[in-house]
Amino acid sequence: MKKIVIADDEHKIIMTLEYAFKKAGYEVFIARDGSEVLELLKTEIPDMILLDIMMPNIDGYTTLAEIKKDKNLDKTKVIFLSAKTGEADVKKGLELGADDYITKPYSIKKLTERVEELLK
Amino acid sequence: MAIYVGPIIIIPSWIYLNSKIIRISRVNKISSIADFIGLRYGNSRSLSAIIALVCILAIIPYIALQIKSISETFHLITVTENSTSILFDSSTYVVIIIALFSSYYGTKYVDASEKRLGIISAVAAESFFKLIFFVILGLFVVYGVFNGFEDIYRQAEKLPDFAAKNSFNGLEGSFNWFLMLMLSMSAIFLLPRQFHTAIIENRKEKHIKTAIWLFPLYLLIFNFFVFPIAWGGKILFFGQDVNPELYSILIPQKFGNIFISTLVFFGGLSACISMIIISSISLSIMLSNNIIIPYGWLDKFKSENDTDNTKSIVNIRKVSIFLLIISGFIFYKYLLLGKSLFSIGLVSFVLIAQLGPSFFGAIFWRRGTYAGSVSGIIVGVLLCFLGLILPSFSENFVQSEFYQSEFFSFFKIPYLSPITQIFFWSMLVNSALFILISANTVSNYRERNYAELYVDIDDYIQNHENAYIWKGTANVSDIQKILVRFLGQKKTEQALKIFNLKYNITDESDTADSRFIKFSENLLSGRIGTASAKILIEGVTKEDKISLPEVLQILEESKENISINKQLSEQSSQLLKLSGDLQVANINLIEKDQQKDEFLDSVAHELRTPLTAIRATSEILLDDEDMPAELKKDFLKNIISESDRLNEIINDILYLDKLETGTISLHISENNIIETFKKSLKPLLHLFDQRHLHHSEVHLLENEIYRFDEQRMIQVFQNILGNALKFTNEQGMIQTKFQEKDDQLKISIFNTGKTIPEEDLEFIFDKFYQSKNQNLRKPIGSGLGLAICKKIMIAQNGNIEVKNKEIGVSFEIYLPKENESVPNADDQNM
């Protein structure tokens, strides 16, 4: 079973993603901010991380930079999910090494399809 | 007496006259009275030479007088006899030392229009000491020798000529007295020494104002003791043949007071020396700049090296000073022995006064011409010579038929003293000639040009080079070569740079215009005098003649130009200010624009977050038909609550906008703050219970009635309390305290729990701040609540602040005790 981490500080958004990916057959891990993500990665090596950018304590950018430093996580894919839709924001996210940048609000269907595509 | 009163009377006119003369001199780099008058009448070489001659003629006896008093008092104090042989007279060597010192010290600067601060300070110190010494002497005579003023006058009354000396002697005496007054008044302007210290050495025009009260005061203190000392001397030496000028030394000496007589000697000595030095410096400048250099010496400055030329100028001046003092000494030795100090001094004054008509005419009368000036001065001086100088040195002349003739006695006014008589006639003839001849001759364009420049100096002071009229062909490089010869390469380049900057000249063309010619003449004038400067510049330029109407037209244009220039520069400075204001406004707008952009970004972000939840939830509900009923209900509830949140954000944005633009009016009235707080708390109480939080209130108020908008206050209280509810830890507590502090009502709402990071404290009232800062826990609200609270409090002349406490956070709300002024829309627009 593929492992996926959902990192967002909005409870209601987490609920939807958790439901959708569990139904699609993933093992789902929840993190409410960047520090929880990094904590989680100490024990788990997920296949995919869905990362919000504007989170308390440690933001998405910093979290991704930390992930990139860890060689164990070479194969882990990262998708930014963000309400920041400016071109510069998207560019910055991709330059940091994210596999994709999807702007909010998104279609759950398209998001799951994209995740599956990346994990093939 | 009149000699001292004259200057005191004329002094107030200094402000006007001297500031005018100073401006003219500064603008034209004038270094002597000969330059001043000569320049006005067409920068005339011959006129300034004549004036220089008159000055030398008049002042050498004056220097001789000073030398006389030095040598006589020197002999008096050292109790030695005046030797008939120059070589064995000790005073000869004193004079030589003074001459050497003056010629060295007086020529430290080549540029004669340069200010010599050292000399002026020395003169000031000398005058001060002289006054002190004189006061000491006066006190000694009045109280030491006699018993006060009364005693002196009582004893003096018994003297035969007391009454005569103490009255005006009727109408005739008054007329005498009046003429003496006029004489001393003109001398204070025209004496080369006076002109030099008052005009050339003047550094700031406002110094004239100080001189106006200081100088008369100085003379008054002096005069206060002159009479008692003079009468005291007459009483003490009655019947003896004693020179009254030496009373001041003889009186203390008679009583054996060596200290005071030495003091007076040194006071007098230093005064004489300073007069000699200043007089000889000013004369030497004239002698070199107006006679020696323009007549013959100019060709000697062929050297391309400026230091050589400078050295020759300095040497000319050195020799001049030395020769002037020595000739003064010779004059004293062979012509002056035994003559009274007073009368020789007056003859000098009368001679110098001959410059008066041309001098004052230069400042006030445009029509004055070279011919008028020259004839007036020459005839005036001639009259002085015939009437005063010849008779006093030549017995033969006095006995001659001419002097005794009918013609001569026709002009004798019986009740006038010889000096006032000649003063009267010479001035009358001089002025009449000046006026009549000037009126009947046509001035050339150069005279007319300077006439305008002198009379209307205030119009031209700014860009005076513009007012100089010159037409012809000239090359900058030729003129530059001359400048280098006198100023050196470096100084010339510097001067040209200043010139180009002043007139915004950027083109490299070699053609010199009138401004450049005048500028260059000025540069040279200080060194070699105005006349020689003109001659030098003329040597390398070719000037066309201009007609008089043309001159007037050009001057008129230049005046207009100057006023247009003034207007333009005023306008441009206004424009500059305006553009500065615009720039600031633009920066503010850009900043506002950026803030607006950021705000919109934040709004978009804030709106997208609930929208994301709503969209995703709806999508799941739509696709997933076999979802458990319980979960389905939760999801639907989420859609509703997120929709409410969207609405709340939109409402807050609109509300904040209204607060900012001031479209919400406040309803400030008297309310009970405790009641208002209770109203705010009531709907929240069940939430406190739900979370098991304890709320307490502390009342420290005497007065509970304040002026505020109750609805807005409720909004603020609920917002802060709501915030506290969110962040208070489980089992924590919230405490609200009411107190009066520094004439303000202070309400602190404190909650236990996590403190706010220090770096966030100052931004916490910014819009959407919470959502922008990742370190801050996100509230459930719109992110605009605190921003709204701040706006509301400031609109009511109050404030809101946040402070970290040891175990939590305290929001402090302030309201003024007296909130009388209902803030207007502008005040709310913050």
Interface residues (C-beta under 8 A of the other chain):
Chain A: D9 E10 K12 I13 M15 T16 L17 Y19 A20 K23 M54 M55 P56 N57 I58 D59 A83 K84 T85 G86 K104 P105 Y106 S107 I108 K109
Chain B: D601 A604 H605 R608 T609 P610 L611 T612 A613 I614 R615 A616 T617 E619 I620 D623 D624 L631 D634 F635 N638 S641 E642 S771 K772 Q774 N775 L776 R777 K778
